[in-house]
Amino acid sequence: MRISPLLCSMLALTWMSCGGPSADMVPTVYEETHVEGAMERTVAEMSVQGMMCEVGCVAKVRKELLEVPGVATATIDFEKDRSVNVAKVEFDPEVVDAEALVAKVKAIGDGMYPVERMAVTHFGAVDVRP
């Protein structure tokens, strides 16, 4: 069964008005690691709840993340039957931090998309100082 974009929007509004889980009710667990790599980059994996369809929900979350200064890419691994989906975001930590990315997602639809986990991995060359 395929859900139409209009139905998805109506379901989202119903979810919000019926008191679905708010972003404030779900605490975000933050993890951070550093990995040796050939290319310096920072990637975040966010576990996002509440996305019900690819056309409306996923597109909205992706669009909002891409509008954040410092974000280079944003992709979402979405399956409609999962309660939690994963957004992968490559970003410049000198411009934006993980907390700001989480806040951006949680702000969509007044908390419609809680983020339960944020894992940040910094890839880069090993610091070789004498």
Secondary structure, 3 states (H helix, E strand, C coil): CCCCHHHHHHHHHHHHHCCCCCCCCCCCEEEEEEEECCCCEEEEEEEEECCCCHHHHHHHHHHHHHCCCCEEEEEEECCCCCCEEEEEEEECCCCCCHHHHHHHHHHHHHCCCCEEEEEEEEEECCCCCC
